[in-house]
């Protein structure tokens, strides 16, 4: 066995997609801290591979052996996954299997606030838990204020978990970030085309101008909100994005899947709506002469009138044009939600 005082081999396995992008954001800092905080020379190797799940949605730790066998010698195995997990109804941030030299870290459990720094601290804390004698003297161990370590005396496994309330909120924001709402928006090009085509009619019809000027601001905002909610509902129902728990123990986790799907689609639709408002507003300012608009409204035209027209026209565009549209590809749908992605990771026994 390699002398750990002279060399330490660490293998870091990441799920493709969101976890691997998180790793790219911390890789240089992680390598620096490994060689600064730990006493032996550290060789870090990264490997991107899908971490499989068992039919019961637990991590298939045994499947990691195929990856590890590709390397001559590994002292510590770190695994960065996307799949959210719970322990005693608490969000599980990391789990250390000391006897197998494996630590599994959930990239979504750290939340969307300073995620890279938190993942880095969790990884270093896991190494310290597995090999406490490796830290240099005087090096301060990372303080994980948002979670707590717990050890199972029977199995020896060590779990890092968050409080139920704040931890689940943090996990939910991390899951929404993992769904990549800004990457999903371009995949709604059919929706965007239909909404733009219908919404643009608002520039040319005076009846829409008059209706927009008579509606109060709260009512216009309510119309926009109802349109966005309707769009989100349509996408969920038409593409069957609502997950149902396979058993009672999975209820809480699947509920988080569904909430993250709703928030992701809400963010996408809101961005689409605001882009459409800006597009129609610019078009209205160019096409509609202020004097002509004032004659139709029987009052002096202001910028607020143009904004009201754009807002109402965008609502019409989303409601009339987008509700009949779909995603560009079924593959995009399967990659949108956690439930859909995780089902593709289940190992076939």
Beta strands, then each sheet from edge to edge (+ up, - down):
strand 1: 8-14
strand 2: 42-48
strand 3: 76-81
strand 4: 85-87
strand 5: 90-97
strand 6: 102-106
strand 7: 148-151
strand 8: 158-161
sheet 1: 2+ 1+ 3+ 6+ 5- 4+
sheet 2: 2+ 1+ 3+ 6+ 5- 8+ 7-
end
